[in-house]
Amino acid sequence: MLSYVPTKVYILLRGGAGLKIAIFFILNEYADWEGAYLASELNRSSDWKVKTASINSEVISIGGFKTIVDYHIPEIPAKIDLLVLIGGNSWSIKNDHLRKLIAKQLRSKRPVAAICGAVDFLAQNGLLTHYKHTGNAQYLWKNYSNYTNHDDFIEKQAVKDLNLVTANGTASLEFTKLILKLIDFLPESEIDKSMALHELGFYKYCEMYGNPYLAN
């Protein structure tokens, strides 16, 4: 039960506008669940192609899934339509190539999304400056000298501001919803309804909206 039928039809009808690329940046011990909803939504659209990237050629998730990535950092295309930074247990790294990649994407006003530990990396490297944002917990960043806009932290599951979406590690659905809205994936009402199927569960959804699999 990944999606409700009318949304699928809408996506198929709007295909052909030019292929866009979404790159999911993952590190060793990445959090499997944090990008799963988003990747499946994007990948079923004829407008989008999902790719993976990392600093290593192969990474293993927290759940034990082995991923052979599509790109190392130097191989990443110059134009990225959506850069998604998936959290996990390895974002305490220092990597100037990665920092420059994210900074360039933000400066270019192209969509960036970070969840869980990936937001910690943004904070540590001063990449949250001028953005409203959230994350796992602000106290984790108290020793980050490059994190200077403390008042812009919002205690919400996920926050969208300008071209950046941030979220904590329990917010995979909210994260997905805000990213889809950021990239104008569908009309907002369609995004809300599609995500409601996962947020409410099948039976509660049916009570509110009817059975999505019986729709014409």
C-alpha positions in Angstrom: 0.0 0.0 0.0 2.5 2.6 -1.1 0.3 5.1 -2.7 -3.3 5.9 -3.5 -4.4 5.3 -7.0 -5.5 8.8 -8.2 -2.0 10.2 -7.3 -0.4 7.5 -9.4 -2.6 8.5 -12.4 -1.8 12.1 -11.9 2.0 11.4 -11.9 1.8 9.4 -15.1 -0.2 12.1 -16.8 2.4 14.8 -16.0 5.4 12.8 -17.2 7.7 14.0 -20.0 8.5 17.4 -18.6 12.3 16.5 -18.5 14.0 14.0 -16.2 15.1 15.4 -12.9 17.7 13.7 -10.6 17.5 13.2 -6.9 20.7 12.2 -5.2 20.4 10.5 -1.8 23.7 10.9 0.1 24.2 8.0 2.5 27.1 7.1 4.8 27.9 3.8 6.6 25.2 2.9 9.1 22.7 5.1 7.4 19.1 5.1 8.7 17.2 2.9 6.2 13.7 4.3 7.1 14.5 8.0 6.8 14.5 8.1 3.0 12.3 5.1 2.1 9.0 7.0 1.7 10.6 9.8 -0.3 12.6 7.6 -2.6 9.6 5.4 -3.5 7.4 8.5 -4.2 10.0 10.0 -6.5 11.0 6.8 -8.2 7.5 6.0 -9.4 7.3 9.2 -11.3 8.5 9.4 -14.9 9.8 12.9 -14.1 12.4 11.8 -11.5 15.3 9.4 -11.2 16.7 8.4 -7.8 20.5 7.9 -7.4 22.8 7.3 -4.4 26.1 8.8 -3.5 28.6 8.5 -0.7 32.3 8.9 0.2 32.7 5.1 -0.1 31.7 2.9 -3.0 29.7 0.6 -0.7 27.8 1.4 2.5 25.8 -0.7 4.9 22.6 0.6 6.6 21.7 0.3 10.3 19.3 -2.4 9.2 22.1 -4.3 7.4 21.2 -3.4 3.8 24.3 -3.2 1.6 24.2 -0.4 -1.0 26.7 0.0 -3.9 26.3 3.7 -4.6 26.0 5.3 -8.0 28.4 8.2 -7.4 31.5 9.1 -5.3 31.5 12.8 -4.5 33.8 13.8 -7.5 31.4 11.9 -9.9 28.3 13.7 -8.8 26.7 15.7 -11.7 27.1 19.4 -11.5 23.3 20.0 -11.6 21.3 18.2 -8.9 17.6 18.8 -8.8 17.3 17.5 -5.2 20.0 16.7 -2.7 18.9 14.5 0.2 21.1 13.9 3.1 20.0 10.7 5.0 20.9 10.5 8.7 22.5 7.7 10.6 25.5 7.0 12.9 28.4 8.4 10.8 27.8 12.1 10.4 30.4 13.2 12.9 32.8 13.1 9.9 34.9 16.0 8.6 34.8 16.1 4.8 35.5 19.3 3.0 34.4 17.9 -0.4 31.0 17.1 1.1 30.7 20.5 2.8 31.5 22.3 -0.5 29.0 20.1 -2.4 26.2 21.1 0.1 27.2 24.7 0.2 27.1 25.0 -3.6 23.7 23.4 -3.7 22.4 25.9 -1.1 24.0 28.9 -2.8 22.5 27.9 -6.1 19.0 27.9 -4.4 18.5 24.3 -5.4 16.6 22.0 -3.0 18.4 20.4 -0.1 17.0 18.2 2.5 18.7 16.8 5.7 17.4 14.6 8.4 18.7 13.3 11.7 22.5 13.2 12.0 22.8 14.9 8.6 21.5 18.1 10.2 24.2 17.9 12.7 26.7 18.0 9.9 25.0 21.2 8.5 25.1 22.8 11.9 28.8 21.9 12.5 29.7 23.4 9.2 27.7 26.6 9.4 25.3 25.5 6.6 22.2 26.3 8.6 23.0 30.1 8.7 20.0 32.2 7.5 17.6 29.2 7.5 14.9 28.3 9.9 15.5 24.7 10.8 15.1 21.8 13.2 17.0 18.7 14.1 17.4 16.0 16.7 18.2 18.4 19.5 19.8 21.8 19.6 21.9 21.1 22.7 24.0 18.6 20.5 25.4 21.6 18.7 26.4 23.7 21.7 30.1 23.3 20.9 29.8 24.0 17.2 31.4 27.4 16.7 30.1 27.7 13.2 26.5 27.3 14.4 25.5 30.9 15.1 21.7 31.3 14.4 20.4 29.6 17.5 17.1 31.5 17.4 16.2 30.0 14.1 15.8 26.6 15.6 12.1 25.5 15.6 10.9 22.6 17.8 8.9 20.8 15.1 9.3 17.4 13.5 10.3 19.0 10.1 10.8 22.5 8.9 10.8 23.9 5.3 12.5 27.3 4.7 13.5 28.7 1.3 15.3 25.8 -0.4 16.1 23.7 2.7 14.1 21.0 4.6 15.4 19.7 7.9 13.9 17.1 10.2 14.6 14.9 13.2 15.1 11.2 13.0 11.5 10.3 13.9 10.1 12.5 11.1 10.4 10.5 7.9 6.8 11.1 6.9 6.8 14.8 7.7 10.2 15.0 6.0 8.9 13.4 2.8 5.8 15.6 2.7 7.7 18.9 3.0 10.2 17.8 0.4 7.5 16.9 -2.1 6.0 20.3 -1.5 9.3 22.0 -1.9 9.9 20.5 -5.3 6.2 20.9 -6.4 5.9 17.2 -6.9 2.1 17.4 -6.9 -0.5 19.9 -5.8 -0.2 20.3 -2.0 -3.7 18.8 -1.4 -2.6 15.7 -3.3 0.6 15.4 -1.3 -1.3 15.7 1.9 -3.8 13.0 0.9 -1.1 10.6 -0.4 0.9 10.9 2.9 -2.3 10.6 5.0 -2.5 6.9 3.9 0.8 6.3 5.7 0.1 8.7 8.6 -3.3 7.3 9.4 -3.1 3.7 8.3 -5.3 2.1 5.8 -8.5 1.7 7.9 -8.5 5.2 9.4 -7.8 6.6 6.0 -10.8 4.7 4.5 -13.0 6.2 7.2 -11.9 9.7 6.3 -11.5 9.5 2.5 -12.9 6.1 1.3 -11.0 3.1 0.0 -8.2 4.5 -2.3 -8.0 1.2 -4.2 -11.6 1.4 -5.3 -11.2 4.9 -6.8 -11.8 5.3 -10.5 
